[in-house]
């Protein structure tokens, strides 16, 4: 982002940043995450944790 960037104001920068963050978390495949997106890895984590909590509660 340069001083003469294509943005007309703060709102444009915020929109571009939000778009980039969405791509970064939901579309980008990461080799250290076994070529999954960060969102997929986080969802799997919470699913596994929920399953473990269910088993612990049932015991």
N, C-alpha and C positions, 0 to 999 in steps of 0.2 A: 504494500500500500504506500504509494508515494504522495508527496504533497500535491501533485497535479493528477491524482487518481480520478477515475471516472465517476466518483460519488459526488452527489450534490449536497449532501449534508449527513448529519449523524444518523438519521433514519436509514439512509442508503447503506451506510457502513454496518449498522446493526443487522439489516436484512441480509447483506452479503455474509456476515459472520455467522448468522443463524443457519443459512444455507450450507456453508462450509462445515459447521459442526454436525448438521444432519448427515451430510455425506460421510464425514469422518467416522461417525458412530454407527450408521445404518447401512452403508454401501461398501465401504473400504474393507477389503480382505487383508488380514494381517498375518504374516507368516509365523510370528511367534504365538499366534492364537490358533494354530492349525488351520490357517486360511479360512477363518470365520470372521464375522464382524464383531466389534466390541459389544454391540447390543445382543447378538446371539450368545456370546459367552456369558454375559451378565444374566440373561434369561435362563440359561442352563444352570447357572450357579443358584439362582433363587428357586428354580424348580427342585433341584437336588436338596436344597436346605429345607424347603417346605415338606418334601417327602420324608426327610430325616426327622423333622419336628412331628409329623403325623405318626411315625413309627414310635417315637419316644413318648408321645402322649397316649398311645394305645397300650403301651406296656405297663 
